[in-house]
Amino acid sequence: MTIAQKDIEVSQGETTALFFKQIDSYGNGIDLTGQKAIFAIKRYPTSNKFMLLVTDTYVYNGGELGEFTTVGYLGSGNTVVNQDTNGNSLTGGISIFIDKDSMSRVPSGRHFYELSLLDGDSVDKAFEGRVDVRAQFLVISDGGIGITSASPSGQQGYYVGTEPPTGFGVTEGDRWWNTEISAEFVYLPVGGPGNYAWVQISGEIS
């Protein structure tokens, strides 16, 4: 089986539906009756850890750690073959459904995905490529505080709350408004390589 290369983009914290289609050399859909699809996101192609794993019956995510080796945290969703994302029959179609909580557990950034087809004891990789996971963050607007997302290489996040944000979604240049002391902070490198901290840039410096 020829492995198709296709890069995709998804967002943290959003209910997600992905669609792929297996076609022959003439562009016709290939009947996938009797086969099952397995979708996985990893940090790199040869990693033995998963950030997300979706089969025809379940979704596993990495929880707070963002990754797992054998058994992750159970989410909701599945893969379906010979169907589009609207539930319509479509020869060769592969639809993938992932709940928003599982998506919120996938670390933001540029990773690798693979989509394989299981036919009895045979597993063949059908699609692979890069997956950009856009970070979820809080934003302030005239309408109040809400949640949005940005490309890993795009805008910085703006967080609002009493505790400094932590986790995979926080990147250099992000800002945080501490509502308890009415002060703004920016996430910057400090000390040695790989060390970051929230540095206060406004409000009363204690």
Helices and strands as residue ranges (DSSP letters): E 4-5, E 8-11, E 16-21, E 36-42, E 52-54, E 59-61, G 63-65, E 73-74, E 77-83, E 89-98, H 100-104, E 109-119, E 122-141, E 144-150, E 158-161, E 175-178, E 183-189, E 196-200
